[in-house]
Amino acid sequence: MPGYASRRDEVLRERSVMYWPEQITAPVLILHGGGDWRASPAEALTLAQKLQAAGRSYELIIYANDDHAVSGNAVDRNRRIVEWFRGHMR
């Protein structure tokens, strides 16, 4: 990330939807592995709550005990992604 070393907090704030959910205009599909050690499922829930508060369209699915890539539920994950795009493309 350009500028990260010298402007860490500012760069993260610019890149993270957690700080500007009200600017999201497209529907958001959030898929998260419940066993993800890189990012807590609580972060996905927090994002969903922020999108809800901002009146934005979203869907949240947390796969219990799955990893960051939701690899244990790849078939379902991929099906949902395809259905999401089919249902939301203009």
Beta strands, then each sheet from edge to edge (+ up, - down):
strand 1: 28-33
strand 2: 58-63
sheet 1: 1+ 2+
end
